Amino acid sequence: MQGLFDFLKKYSYWLLFILLEGGSLLLLFRFNLYQGSVWFTSANTVSGRVLEWESDFLSYIALGERNKDLMRKNLVLEQRVRALTELLDRAEHDSTYTEMRQRELLDGFGMVPAEVVSNSVNRHNNYLTINKGELDGVKPEMGVVCGTGIVGIVYLTSPHYAIVMPLLNSKSNISCCLRGTDYFGYLRWDGRHPLYASLGDIPRHARLKEGMTVETSGFSAVFPAGLFVGKVTKVENSEDGLSYKLQVNLSTDFARLRDVCVLTTPNRVEIDSLQQKIESEK
């Protein structure tokens, strides 16, 4: 305590000077508008700069946490983009109009619903297996469809299962036509991309353009006319140059195929009987 008194006594003049100087400055800036405005402006500038330095310092310290937060947000956004991309991809291959039109075309056909239990898309001759067979009324040479278009033809059957030859098979040969025209050809797969096939034997005088709809022609007892197959994406000359070969973007995504229906063709027995008579007369 004595030390404090000695300090105040030693520097009493300086302390008195500072006290009087502070009081005079207070009176100067408090009761004079010009000096007060100068002080207020300068004080705000200084305090603003100090606050800015403080904010920058705190922001720098928080950079690590902010980076983690941004990474979390980016991950969420990437997941949403991926989900939206999948939805758009499905929308491109799944149309309400297509399903409605397909139901109309299949009116009168018997349909056996089935699920795909085995499938491949990366071979030259792909096959898929469904969980319905002879006991369910499934027989060879029956057509198979899904919600977005045709799938293929039943190849072999057992009591409870059936093997289907899909469009993604080099032996597949489906008669198709261009919607709104009388031009038809045969759809074949070249063993490359699982979303594309080729429609050949289109005459040279046909007026063609990209975006035309390809559908079943109905020139067989397997599929009715008008079932959606895909869209034309490219028009090319055939190997011999005598016709056109069209690249078709298939409506069915076989890599995601799960639910299908087997068509039981009306009057199939009568049609088979007539074909057998023709074969016997040869």
Phi and psi in degrees as GROMACS dihedral restraints (atoms count N, CA, C in turn):
[ dihedral_restraints ]
;  ai    aj    ak    al  type     phi  dphi    fc
    3     4     5     6     1   -62.6    20    10
    4     5     6     7     1   -34.3    20    10
    6     7     8     9     1   -62.8    20    10
    7     8     9    10     1   -38.9    20    10
    9    10    11    12     1   -64.5    20    10
   10    11    12    13     1   -43.0    20    10
   12    13    14    15     1   -63.8    20    10
   13    14    15    16     1   -39.8    20    10
   15    16    17    18     1   -63.6    20    10
   16    17    18    19     1   -39.3    20    10
   18    19    20    21     1   -64.6    20    10
   19    20    21    22     1   -45.9    20    10
   21    22    23    24     1   -64.3    20    10
   22    23    24    25     1   -37.7    20    10
   24    25    26    27     1   -68.6    20    10
   25    26    27    28     1   -37.8    20    10
   27    28    29    30     1   -69.8    20    10
   28    29    30    31     1   -41.1    20    10
   30    31    32    33     1  -109.9    20    10
   31    32    33    34     1    27.9    20    10
   33    34    35    36     1   -63.4    20    10
   34    35    36    37     1   -38.9    20    10
   36    37    38    39     1   -64.8    20    10
   37    38    39    40     1   -42.1    20    10
   39    40    41    42     1   -66.3    20    10
   40    41    42    43     1   -40.1    20    10
   42    43    44    45     1   -65.3    20    10
   43    44    45    46     1   -39.2    20    10
   45    46    47    48     1   -65.6    20    10
   46    47    48    49     1   -38.9    20    10
   48    49    50    51     1   -62.5    20    10
   49    50    51    52     1   -45.4    20    10
   51    52    53    54     1   -65.0    20    10
   52    53    54    55     1   -40.0    20    10
   54    55    56    57     1   -64.0    20    10
   55    56    57    58     1   -45.3    20    10
   57    58    59    60     1   -67.1    20    10
   58    59    60    61     1   -39.1    20    10
   60    61    62    63     1   -64.1    20    10
   61    62    63    64     1   -41.2    20    10
   63    64    65    66     1   -64.4    20    10
   64    65    66    67     1   -42.2    20    10
   66    67    68    69     1   -63.6    20    10
   67    68    69    70     1   -41.9    20    10
   69    70    71    72     1   -65.0    20    10
   70    71    72    73     1   -41.5    20    10
   72    73    74    75     1   -63.9    20    10
   73    74    75    76     1   -38.7    20    10
   75    76    77    78     1   -62.8    20    10
   76    77    78    79     1   -44.5    20    10
   78    79    80    81     1   -65.3    20    10
   79    80    81    82     1   -37.3    20    10
   81    82    83    84     1   -63.6    20    10
   82    83    84    85     1   -49.0    20    10
   84    85    86    87     1   -82.3    20    10
   85    86    87    88     1   -19.6    20    10
   87    88    89    90     1   -81.0    20    10
   88    89    90    91     1   -37.8    20    10
   90    91    92    93     1  -112.8    20    10
   91    92    93    94     1    14.0    20    10
   93    94    95    96     1  -128.3    20    10
   94    95    96    97     1   119.5    20    10
   96    97    98    99     1   -62.5    20    10
   97    98    99   100     1   -44.9    20    10
   99   100   101   102     1   -65.6    20    10
  100   101   102   103     1   -51.5    20    10
  102   103   104   105     1   -62.3    20    10
  103   104   105   106     1   -35.1    20    10
  105   106   107   108     1   -64.9    20    10
  106   107   108   109     1   -40.8    20    10
  108   109   110   111     1   -67.2    20    10
  109   110   111   112     1   -38.5    20    10
  111   112   113   114     1   -63.0    20    10
  112   113   114   115     1   -45.8    20    10
  114   115   116   117     1   -61.9    20    10
  115   116   117   118     1   -43.8    20    10
  117   118   119   120     1   -63.0    20    10
  118   119   120   121     1   -43.4    20    10
  120   121   122   123     1   -65.6    20    10
  121   122   123   124     1   -46.4    20    10
  123   124   125   126     1   -63.6    20    10
  124   125   126   127     1   -41.8    20    10
  126   127   128   129     1   -64.4    20    10
  127   128   129   130     1   -40.6    20    10
  129   130   131   132     1   -65.6    20    10
  130   131   132   133     1   -38.6    20    10
  132   133   134   135     1   -63.6    20    10
  133   134   135   136     1   -47.4    20    10
  135   136   137   138     1   -63.7    20    10
  136   137   138   139     1   -46.9    20    10
  138   139   140   141     1   -65.4    20    10
  139   140   141   142     1   -35.8    20    10
  141   142   143   144     1   -64.5    20    10
  142   143   144   145     1   -41.3    20    10
  144   145   146   147     1   -66.6    20    10
  145   146   147   148     1   -39.7    20    10
  147   148   149   150     1   -63.8    20    10
  148   149   150   151     1   -43.4    20    10
  150   151   152   153     1   -64.4    20    10
  151   152   153   154     1   -35.2    20    10
  153   154   155   156     1   -65.3    20    10
  154   155   156   157     1   -44.0    20    10
  156   157   158   159     1   -61.6    20    10
  157   158   159   160     1   -40.6    20    10
  159   160   161   162     1   -63.6    20    10
  160   161   162   163     1   -42.5    20    10
  162   163   164   165     1   -63.6    20    10
  163   164   165   166     1   -43.3    20    10
  165   166   167   168     1   -62.5    20    10
  166   167   168   169     1   -40.8    20    10
  168   169   170   171     1   -64.9    20    10
  169   170   171   172     1   -43.9    20    10
  171   172   173   174     1   -67.1    20    10
  172   173   174   175     1   -36.2    20    10
  174   175   176   177     1   -65.2    20    10
  175   176   177   178     1   -39.8    20    10
  177   178   179   180     1   -63.8    20    10
  178   179   180   181     1   -41.3    20    10
  180   181   182   183     1   -64.2    20    10
  181   182   183   184     1   -34.0    20    10
  183   184   185   186     1   -89.9    20    10
  184   185   186   187     1     7.0    20    10
  186   187   188   189     1   -60.4    20    10
  187   188   189   190     1   -39.7    20    10
  189   190   191   192     1   -60.9    20    10
  190   191   192   193     1   -46.2    20    10
  192   193   194   195     1   -67.4    20    10
  193   194   195   196     1   -37.0    20    10
  195   196   197   198     1   -64.9    20    10
  196   197   198   199     1   -40.2    20    10
  198   199   200   201     1   -61.7    20    10
  199   200   201   202     1   -41.2    20    10
  201   202   203   204     1   -63.3    20    10
  202   203   204   205     1   -41.1    20    10
  204   205   206   207     1   -64.1    20    10
  205   206   207   208     1   -41.8    20    10
  207   208   209   210     1   -64.5    20    10
  208   209   210   211     1   -37.8    20    10
  210   211   212   213     1   -63.7    20    10
  211   212   213   214     1   -41.0    20    10
  213   214   215   216     1   -63.7    20    10
  214   215   216   217     1   -42.7    20    10
  216   217   218   219     1   -65.5    20    10
  217   218   219   220     1   -40.8    20    10
  219   220   221   222     1   -62.6    20    10
  220   221   222   223     1   -38.6    20    10
  222   223   224   225     1   -63.5    20    10
  223   224   225   226     1   -42.6    20    10
  225   226   227   228     1   -63.2    20    10
  226   227   228   229     1   -43.5    20    10
  228   229   230   231     1   -63.9    20    10
  229   230   231   232     1   -40.8    20    10
  231   232   233   234     1   -62.6    20    10
  232   233   234   235     1   -39.6    20    10
  234   235   236   237     1   -65.3    20    10
  235   236   237   238     1   -39.7    20    10
  237   238   239   240     1   -66.5    20    10
  238   239   240   241     1   -41.4    20    10
  240   241   242   243     1   -61.8    20    10
  241   242   243   244     1   -42.6    20    10
  243   244   245   246     1   -63.1    20    10
  244   245   246   247     1   -41.8    20    10
  246   247   248   249     1   -65.2    20    10
  247   248   249   250     1   -42.4    20    10
  249   250   251   252     1   -65.3    20    10
  250   251   252   253     1   -37.6    20    10
  252   253   254   255     1   -62.3    20    10
  253   254   255   256     1   -41.8    20    10
  255   256   257   258     1   -64.8    20    10
  256   257   258   259     1   -39.7    20    10
  258   259   260   261     1   -64.1    20    10
  259   260   261   262     1   -41.9    20    10
  261   262   263   264     1   -65.4    20    10
  262   263   264   265     1   -38.9    20    10
  264   265   266   267     1   -64.0    20    10
  265   266   267   268     1   -40.0    20    10
  267   268   269   270     1   -67.3    20    10
  268   269   270   271     1   -38.3    20    10
  270   271   272   273     1   -63.4    20    10
  271   272   273   274     1   -33.4    20    10
  273   274   275   276     1   -67.9    20    10
  274   275   276   277     1   -26.0    20    10
  276   277   278   279     1  -108.3    20    10
  277   278   279   280     1     5.6    20    10
  279   280   281   282     1  -139.8    20    10
  280   281   282   283     1   114.1    20    10
  282   283   284   285     1  -122.6    20    10
  283   284   285   286     1   135.4    20    10
  285   286   287   288     1   -61.9    20    10
  286   287   288   289     1   -39.7    20    10
  288   289   290   291     1   -61.8    20    10
  289   290   291   292     1   -41.4    20    10
  291   292   293   294     1   -61.5    20    10
  292   293   294   295     1   -43.8    20    10
  294   295   296   297     1   -65.4    20    10
  295   296   297   298     1   -42.0    20    10
  297   298   299   300     1   -63.8    20    10
  298   299   300   301     1   -44.2    20    10
  300   301   302   303     1   -64.9    20    10
  301   302   303   304     1   -38.7    20    10
  303   304   305   306     1   -65.8    20    10
  304   305   306   307     1   -40.0    20    10
  306   307   308   309     1   -62.1    20    10
  307   308   309   310     1   -39.7    20    10
  309   310   311   312     1   -64.5    20    10
  310   311   312   313     1   -43.6    20    10
  312   313   314   315     1   -67.4    20    10
  313   314   315   316     1   -30.1    20    10
  315   316   317   318     1   -91.3    20    10
  316   317   318   319     1     4.5    20    10
  318   319   320   321     1   -63.4    20    10
  319   320   321   322     1   125.2    20    10
  321   322   323   324     1   100.6    20    10
  322   323   324   325     1   -16.7    20    10
  324   325   326   327     1   -88.6    20    10
  325   326   327   328     1   141.7    20    10
  327   328   329   330     1   -80.5    20    10
  328   329   330   331     1   144.1    20    10
  330   331   332   333     1  -131.0    20    10
  331   332   333   334     1   130.6    20    10
  333   334   335   336     1  -107.9    20    10
  334   335   336   337     1   107.6    20    10
  336   337   338   339     1   -69.5    20    10
  337   338   339   340     1   142.7    20    10
  339   340   341   342     1  -149.5    20    10
  340   341   342   343     1   166.3    20    10
  342   343   344   345     1  -119.0    20    10
  343   344   345   346     1   144.9    20    10
  345   346   347   348     1   -80.3    20    10
  346   347   348   349     1   122.7    20    10
  348   349   350   351     1  -106.2    20    10
  349   350   351   352     1   -14.4    20    10
  351   352   353   354     1  -153.2    20    10
  352   353   354   355     1   140.2    20    10
  354   355   356   357     1  -157.2    20    10
  355   356   357   358     1   154.6    20    10
  357   358   359   360     1  -147.9    20    10
  358   359   360   361     1   149.4    20    10
  360   361   362   363     1  -132.5    20    10
  361   362   363   364     1    -4.8    20    10
  363   364   365   366     1  -108.6    20    10
  364   365   366   367     1    14.2    20    10
  366   367   368   369     1  -106.6    20    10
  367   368   369   370     1   167.1    20    10
  369   370   371   372     1   -72.9    20    10
  370   371   372   373     1   -36.4    20    10
  372   373   374   375     1  -123.3    20    10
  373   374   375   376     1    94.2    20    10
  375   376   377   378     1   -87.9    20    10
  376   377   378   379     1   149.8    20    10
  378   379   380   381     1  -136.6    20    10
  379   380   381   382     1   155.6    20    10
  381   382   383   384     1  -132.0    20    10
  382   383   384   385     1   151.1    20    10
  384   385   386   387     1  -113.1    20    10
  385   386   387   388     1   134.4    20    10
  387   388   389   390     1  -116.1    20    10
  388   389   390   391     1   159.0    20    10
  390   391   392   393     1   -92.8    20    10
  391   392   393   394     1    31.4    20    10
  393   394   395   396     1  -132.2    20    10
  394   395   396   397     1   141.8    20    10
  396   397   398   399     1  -139.7    20    10
  397   398   399   400     1  -149.9    20    10
  399   400   401   402     1   -60.5    20    10
  400   401   402   403     1   -37.5    20    10
  402   403   404   405     1   -66.4    20    10
  403   404   405   406     1   -18.1    20    10
  405   406   407   408     1   -97.4    20    10
  406   407   408   409     1     3.5    20    10
  408   409   410   411     1    91.6    20    10
  409   410   411   412     1    10.3    20    10
  411   412   413   414     1   -86.5    20    10
  412   413   414   415     1   131.7    20    10
  414   415   416   417     1  -133.3    20    10
  415   416   417   418     1   160.2    20    10
  417   418   419   420     1   -59.9    20    10
  418   419   420   421     1   153.4    20    10
  420   421   422   423     1    73.5    20    10
  421   422   423   424     1    13.8    20    10
  423   424   425   426     1   -90.1    20    10
  424   425   426   427     1   144.5    20    10
  426   427   428   429     1   -77.8    20    10
  427   428   429   430     1   150.8    20    10
  429   430   431   432     1  -126.3    20    10
  430   431   432   433     1   131.4    20    10
  432   433   434   435     1  -131.2    20    10
  433   434   435   436     1   167.7    20    10
  435   436   437   438     1  -137.1    20    10
  436   437   438   439     1  -173.5    20    10
  438   439   440   441     1   -66.2    20    10
  439   440   441   442     1   -17.3    20    10
  441   442   443   444     1  -111.1    20    10
  442   443   444   445     1    -0.3    20    10
  444   445   446   447     1   151.6    20    10
  445   446   447   448     1  -159.4    20    10
  447   448   449   450     1   -85.1    20    10
  448   449   450   451     1   153.4    20    10
  450   451   452   453     1  -112.2    20    10
  451   452   453   454     1   -50.0    20    10
  453   454   455   456     1   168.4    20    10
  454   455   456   457     1  -155.0    20    10
  456   457   458   459     1  -130.6    20    10
  457   458   459   460     1   139.3    20    10
  459   460   461   462     1   -62.1    20    10
  460   461   462   463     1   130.6    20    10
  462   463   464   465     1  -104.8    20    10
  463   464   465   466     1   -50.8    20    10
  465   466   467   468     1  -136.7    20    10
  466   467   468   469     1   153.1    20    10
  468   469   470   471     1  -133.9    20    10
  469   470   471   472     1   153.9    20    10
  471   472   473   474     1  -132.5    20    10
  472   473   474   475     1   176.9    20    10
  474   475   476   477     1   -55.1    20    10
  475   476   477   478     1   -37.0    20    10
  477   478   479   480     1  -119.3    20    10
  478   479   480   481     1    -7.2    20    10
  480   481   482   483     1  -138.1    20    10
  481   482   483   484     1   165.0    20    10
  483   484   485   486     1  -146.4    20    10
  484   485   486   487     1   145.0    20    10
  486   487   488   489     1  -101.8    20    10
  487   488   489   490     1   131.4    20    10
  489   490   491   492     1  -112.3    20    10
  490   491   492   493     1   134.4    20    10
  492   493   494   495     1   -89.8    20    10
  493   494   495   496     1   106.2    20    10
  495   496   497   498     1   -79.9    20    10
  496   497   498   499     1   179.0    20    10
  498   499   500   501     1   -62.2    20    10
  499   500   501   502     1   -27.4    20    10
  501   502   503   504     1   -83.2    20    10
  502   503   504   505     1    56.3    20    10
  504   505   506   507     1  -145.3    20    10
  505   506   507   508     1   131.5    20    10
  507   508   509   510     1   -63.1    20    10
  508   509   510   511     1   -20.3    20    10
  510   511   512   513     1   -86.8    20    10
  511   512   513   514     1   -10.6    20    10
  513   514   515   516     1   -69.4    20    10
  514   515   516   517     1   138.1    20    10
  516   517   518   519     1  -148.9    20    10
  517   518   519   520     1    89.7    20    10
  519   520   521   522     1  -105.0    20    10
  520   521   522   523     1   130.1    20    10
  522   523   524   525     1   -75.9    20    10
  523   524   525   526     1   122.2    20    10
  525   526   527   528     1  -132.6    20    10
  526   527   528   529     1   162.2    20    10
  528   529   530   531     1  -137.8    20    10
  529   530   531   532     1   169.6    20    10
  531   532   533   534     1   -93.8    20    10
  532   533   534   535     1   126.7    20    10
  534   535   536   537     1   -58.1    20    10
  535   536   537   538     1   133.8    20    10
  537   538   539   540     1    84.0    20    10
  538   539   540   541     1     3.8    20    10
  540   541   542   543     1  -131.9    20    10
  541   542   543   544     1   172.9    20    10
  543   544   545   546     1  -100.4    20    10
  544   545   546   547     1     8.3    20    10
  546   547   548   549     1   -85.8    20    10
  547   548   549   550     1   131.6    20    10
  549   550   551   552     1  -137.7    20    10
  550   551   552   553     1   161.5    20    10
  552   553   554   555     1  -159.3    20    10
  553   554   555   556     1  -162.2    20    10
  555   556   557   558     1  -121.4    20    10
  556   557   558   559     1   129.8    20    10
  558   559   560   561     1   -86.5    20    10
  559   560   561   562     1   125.6    20    10
  561   562   563   564     1  -133.6    20    10
  562   563   564   565     1   155.4    20    10
  564   565   566   567     1  -110.8    20    10
  565   566   567   568     1   135.0    20    10
  567   568   569   570     1   -92.9    20    10
  568   569   570   571     1     4.5    20    10
  570   571   572   573     1    83.2    20    10
  571   572   573   574     1    13.2    20    10
  573   574   575   576     1  -101.5    20    10
  574   575   576   577     1   -99.1    20    10
  576   577   578   579     1   -83.4    20    10
  577   578   579   580     1   132.5    20    10
  579   580   581   582     1   -71.6    20    10
  580   581   582   583     1    -3.6    20    10
  582   583   584   585     1  -107.0    20    10
  583   584   585   586     1     2.2    20    10
  585   586   587   588     1  -133.3    20    10
  586   587   588   589     1   143.9    20    10
  588   589   590   591     1  -139.4    20    10
  589   590   591   592     1   175.6    20    10
  591   592   593   594     1  -119.1    20    10
  592   593   594   595     1   136.3    20    10
  594   595   596   597     1  -108.0    20    10
  595   596   597   598     1   111.3    20    10
  597   598   599   600     1  -105.8    20    10
  598   599   600   601     1  -179.4    20    10
  600   601   602   603     1    65.9    20    10
  601   602   603   604     1    26.9    20    10
  603   604   605   606     1   -86.1    20    10
  604   605   606   607     1   125.7    20    10
  606   607   608   609     1   -61.6    20    10
  607   608   609   610     1   153.5    20    10
  609   610   611   612     1   -67.0    20    10
  610   611   612   613     1   -27.0    20    10
  612   613   614   615     1   -82.5    20    10
  613   614   615   616     1    -0.6    20    10
  615   616   617   618     1   -70.9    20    10
  616   617   618   619     1   140.7    20    10
  618   619   620   621     1   -92.1    20    10
  619   620   621   622     1   112.3    20    10
  621   622   623   624     1  -122.2    20    10
  622   623   624   625     1   157.5    20    10
  624   625   626   627     1  -157.5    20    10
  625   626   627   628     1   156.9    20    10
  627   628   629   630     1   -66.4    20    10
  628   629   630   631     1   145.5    20    10
  630   631   632   633     1    97.1    20    10
  631   632   633   634     1    -6.2    20    10
  633   634   635   636     1   -67.8    20    10
  634   635   636   637     1   148.6    20    10
  636   637   638   639     1   -88.3    20    10
  637   638   639   640     1   133.5    20    10
  639   640   641   642     1  -105.0    20    10
  640   641   642   643     1   132.0    20    10
  642   643   644   645     1  -141.3    20    10
  643   644   645   646     1   167.5    20    10
  645   646   647   648     1   -67.1    20    10
  646   647   648   649     1   144.0    20    10
  648   649   650   651     1   -84.7    20    10
  649   650   651   652     1   -23.6    20    10
  651   652   653   654     1    84.5    20    10
  652   653   654   655     1     7.2    20    10
  654   655   656   657     1   -84.1    20    10
  655   656   657   658     1    40.0    20    10
  657   658   659   660     1  -163.7    20    10
  658   659   660   661     1   168.6    20    10
  660   661   662   663     1   -90.2    20    10
  661   662   663   664     1     5.8    20    10
  663   664   665   666     1   -85.9    20    10
  664   665   666   667     1   -51.1    20    10
  666   667   668   669     1  -122.5    20    10
  667   668   669   670     1   142.3    20    10
  669   670   671   672     1   -73.1    20    10
  670   671   672   673     1   163.2    20    10
  672   673   674   675     1   -71.8    20    10
  673   674   675   676     1   142.3    20    10
  675   676   677   678     1    99.5    20    10
  676   677   678   679     1     0.0    20    10
  678   679   680   681     1   -71.8    20    10
  679   680   681   682     1   135.6    20    10
  681   682   683   684     1   -68.0    20    10
  682   683   684   685     1   133.1    20    10
  684   685   686   687     1  -114.3    20    10
  685   686   687   688     1   -45.4    20    10
  687   688   689   690     1   169.5    20    10
  688   689   690   691     1  -165.0    20    10
  690   691   692   693     1  -123.6    20    10
  691   692   693   694     1   144.6    20    10
  693   694   695   696     1   -74.6    20    10
  694   695   696   697     1   127.7    20    10
  696   697   698   699     1  -114.2    20    10
  697   698   699   700     1   -15.9    20    10
  699   700   701   702     1  -157.9    20    10
  700   701   702   703     1   141.5    20    10
  702   703   704   705     1  -114.2    20    10
  703   704   705   706     1   122.2    20    10
  705   706   707   708     1  -132.2    20    10
  706   707   708   709     1   163.2    20    10
  708   709   710   711     1   -80.2    20    10
  709   710   711   712     1   148.1    20    10
  711   712   713   714     1   -71.8    20    10
  712   713   714   715     1   171.2    20    10
  714   715   716   717     1   -61.1    20    10
  715   716   717   718     1   -37.3    20    10
  717   718   719   720     1   -87.6    20    10
  718   719   720   721     1    -6.2    20    10
  720   721   722   723     1    75.5    20    10
  721   722   723   724     1     7.7    20    10
  723   724   725   726     1   -94.7    20    10
  724   725   726   727     1    -9.2    20    10
  726   727   728   729     1  -152.1    20    10
  727   728   729   730     1   179.0    20    10
  729   730   731   732     1  -100.1    20    10
  730   731   732   733     1   150.2    20    10
  732   733   734   735     1  -122.7    20    10
  733   734   735   736     1   122.1    20    10
  735   736   737   738     1  -104.6    20    10
  736   737   738   739     1   133.8    20    10
  738   739   740   741     1   -84.5    20    10
  739   740   741   742     1   127.2    20    10
  741   742   743   744     1  -117.4    20    10
  742   743   744   745     1   126.6    20    10
  744   745   746   747     1   -83.1    20    10
  745   746   747   748     1   107.9    20    10
  747   748   749   750     1   -65.1    20    10
  748   749   750   751     1   141.0    20    10
  750   751   752   753     1   -76.5    20    10
  751   752   753   754     1   -22.4    20    10
  753   754   755   756     1   -94.5    20    10
  754   755   756   757     1   124.4    20    10
  756   757   758   759     1   -91.8    20    10
  757   758   759   760     1    98.1    20    10
  759   760   761   762     1   -67.0    20    10
  760   761   762   763     1   -23.8    20    10
  762   763   764   765     1   -68.5    20    10
  763   764   765   766     1   -22.7    20    10
  765   766   767   768     1  -111.0    20    10
  766   767   768   769     1     9.5    20    10
  768   769   770   771     1   -69.4    20    10
  769   770   771   772     1   128.4    20    10
  771   772   773   774     1  -130.6    20    10
  772   773   774   775     1   -55.2    20    10
  774   775   776   777     1  -103.3    20    10
  775   776   777   778     1   130.9    20    10
  777   778   779   780     1  -136.8    20    10
  778   779   780   781     1   171.1    20    10
  780   781   782   783     1  -134.3    20    10
  781   782   783   784     1   137.1    20    10
  783   784   785   786     1   -96.1    20    10
  784   785   786   787     1   130.1    20    10
  786   787   788   789     1   -89.5    20    10
  787   788   789   790     1   124.9    20    10
  789   790   791   792     1   -97.2    20    10
  790   791   792   793     1   104.4    20    10
  792   793   794   795     1   -67.8    20    10
  793   794   795   796     1   132.0    20    10
  795   796   797   798     1   -64.6    20    10
  796   797   798   799     1   143.6    20    10
  798   799   800   801     1    59.8    20    10
  799   800   801   802     1    26.2    20    10
  801   802   803   804     1   -64.8    20    10
  802   803   804   805     1   -37.2    20    10
  804   805   806   807     1   -61.9    20    10
  805   806   807   808     1   -42.0    20    10
  807   808   809   810     1   -66.0    20    10
  808   809   810   811     1   -40.8    20    10
  810   811   812   813     1   -65.5    20    10
  811   812   813   814     1   -43.4    20    10
  813   814   815   816     1   -62.9    20    10
  814   815   816   817     1   -36.6    20    10
  816   817   818   819     1   -64.3    20    10
  817   818   819   820     1   -42.6    20    10
  819   820   821   822     1   -64.9    20    10
  820   821   822   823     1   -41.4    20    10
  822   823   824   825     1   -64.5    20    10
  823   824   825   826     1   -37.4    20    10
  825   826   827   828     1   -65.7    20    10
  826   827   828   829     1   -36.0    20    10
  828   829   830   831     1   -65.7    20    10
  829   830   831   832     1   -38.4    20    10
  831   832   833   834     1   -65.6    20    10
  832   833   834   835     1   -42.3    20    10
  834   835   836   837     1   -65.0    20    10
  835   836   837   838     1   -37.2    20    10
  837   838   839   840     1   -70.8    20    10
  838   839   840   841     1   -25.0    20    10
  840   841   842   843     1   -81.9    20    10
  841   842   843   844     1   -13.2    20    10
